[in-house]
Amino acid sequence: MTRRRLAGLALVLLGIFAIVAWTHRRHVAGELLRTEPDQILKSPALLREAMRIGRPQYQGHCQSCHGAALEGDPARGVPNLAGNVWLYGNDPVDVERTILYGIRSGHPKSRNIADMPALVRTGQIAPDDARDAVEYLQSLAGRPYDKPAALRGRSIYFGKGNCYDCHANDAKGVTDYGTPALSGPTWIYGGDRESLYQSIVNGRHGMCPAWVDVLTPVQIRALALYLVATSALPRVSIVRH
Amino acid sequence: MAAHEEFFDISKPSVRRSMTLLAGGALIGLGLAGYGLFTAKGTRSHAVPPEAVALVNQRQILRSDFMTQTQTQFVLPFAQTSREQRRTVLEDMINEELMVQRGLEIDLPSYDPDVRNALVAGVELEVTADVLAQQPTPEELRAYYEHHKDKYSTEGVMQLRDLLVKSDASPPGAAAHAAALAAAAALRRGQTLDAVIKKFNLVDSGRFMDAGHADTGDIFQFALRAKLDDALYQATLPLHDGEVSDPVEETDGVHLIAMIKHRFPVAQTFEEASSQVWTDVKKEAQVKVRSANLAYLRSRADIITAPEFAQ
């Protein structure tokens, strides 16, 4: 009889515990959503919760493309997320927006301001111009380069290639457009001569799906914070033009 | 047997146990129904959910949209924006939501052409987003070019006179034909255009005029196609510099085309046409997706047309 009573009591306690745990989780989810993302990064308790919720989301939805260690995949043009180089800015709000609506995902709010045009295939510049532009980019990256070709490449960059318009005069990229830095050391599709040449010849159109209808708001917030917090390098200020 | 022992002894029936379990089941059911009722979409709520910054007639203004809008409007990271700035943005977003809801309330899309156009454009953009983002491969581009080679050539340009032996009769009489034939023969013998015009009483047809005078400037082939009837157009295309067409009868008389200068279209190589091929491939893909979308919409729509338009 006592055993039965104990079993009943255990069941009741389990139920109470489940209710408390459920309530706590809802409370934490509310806190994570109501608190400004920057404040969460400064709050160890909230950040721990964000990491707890965000990590499995990353593993379940992002890892297949971005890799287990956020390392990306240049062969497929998947950005390295561990280097704290963010195409659209490293503010958690910016990262959250990218997760929510994606990049060229087809969602009306997706990031889709600019594409890398296929400059050679569309006839805007000649193949030799592209080779020269590659030499100019090699010079910016501090690699060995052919000087006369790099000089010609510079005039392509600022002239008929019109590259400066999106990638900025200093080739550091513009987060508003999601255009990458062309001066290295991080390259989405690889920084070797052939990869750069292929980018100029054929253009690039990377995409990231929109998760707004797949994940809950708190999962998306937690995932954004997980990514920002996991990035290896110290945060840099947002570049806006 | 004590009452509580009877309650837990499941080998024997117990009214008390049955009623207790029934009540428990009913309470759980009510609890689940209540939870579903108060959390389902469309449920009225007086509390703003944590993912939203405001509810406007129960429609959420998402916190993430609000933060992005604030950043964009003030060109600052969200953390650096002031309470005042945030309030301004929120008020603007509430106003916008109110206006959108009002627009739907008064059924703006049903009668405002601008709203209808915006909706159509929005839907088309969403449908064709994948196509716009896709990169045709070099092989696809080449295959398209090979399949549509006749499309890729430079535009033909010509300078000409469209001369007419006027005739009041319809169809023009034999005299008009004879005059046109004689004029063509004279031009082929090398007589000047002005002399032949004067001798055979020819006039410009009026289809190529510039400020009241015959336009002998460059005329693109596509423009010629728009201005000439098919027979005359076909008679014009093969003419080289200085050649004259055979007479072509039309309702206003008999026409002769005197070609002054003709730069024929030149076929473009794949490399020369690559930009246009790229555009055409994209355009064709968009047209296909758009047609498929319309076919799908039509397949699930209930469209009834008036008898005179029924197929």
Boltz contact constraints between the chains, C-beta under 6 A:
constraints:
  - contact:
      token1: [A, 4]
      token2: [B, 8]
      max_distance: 6.0
  - contact:
      token1: [A, 30]
      token2: [B, 50]
      max_distance: 6.0
  - contact:
      token1: [A, 33]
      token2: [B, 50]
      max_distance: 6.0
  - contact:
      token1: [A, 33]
      token2: [B, 51]
      max_distance: 6.0
  - contact:
      token1: [A, 34]
      token2: [B, 50]
      max_distance: 6.0
  - contact:
      token1: [A, 38]
      token2: [B, 79]
      max_distance: 6.0
  - contact:
      token1: [A, 91]
      token2: [B, 77]
      max_distance: 6.0
  - contact:
      token1: [A, 93]
      token2: [B, 67]
      max_distance: 6.0
  - contact:
      token1: [A, 93]
      token2: [B, 78]
      max_distance: 6.0
  - contact:
      token1: [A, 96]
      token2: [B, 64]
      max_distance: 6.0
  - contact:
      token1: [A, 97]
      token2: [B, 68]
      max_distance: 6.0
  - contact:
      token1: [A, 100]
      token2: [B, 64]
      max_distance: 6.0
  - contact:
      token1: [A, 104]
      token2: [B, 133]
      max_distance: 6.0
  - contact:
      token1: [A, 106]
      token2: [B, 129]
      max_distance: 6.0
  - contact:
      token1: [A, 106]
      token2: [B, 130]
      max_distance: 6.0
  - contact:
      token1: [A, 121]
      token2: [B, 274]
      max_distance: 6.0
  - contact:
      token1: [A, 122]
      token2: [B, 275]
      max_distance: 6.0
  - contact:
      token1: [A, 122]
      token2: [B, 278]
      max_distance: 6.0
  - contact:
      token1: [A, 123]
      token2: [B, 274]
      max_distance: 6.0
  - contact:
      token1: [A, 123]
      token2: [B, 275]
      max_distance: 6.0
  - contact:
      token1: [A, 205]
      token2: [B, 133]
      max_distance: 6.0
  - contact:
      token1: [A, 205]
      token2: [B, 135]
      max_distance: 6.0
  - contact:
      token1: [A, 217]
      token2: [B, 51]
      max_distance: 6.0
  - contact:
      token1: [A, 238]
      token2: [B, 77]
      max_distance: 6.0
  - contact:
      token1: [A, 240]
      token2: [B, 75]
      max_distance: 6.0
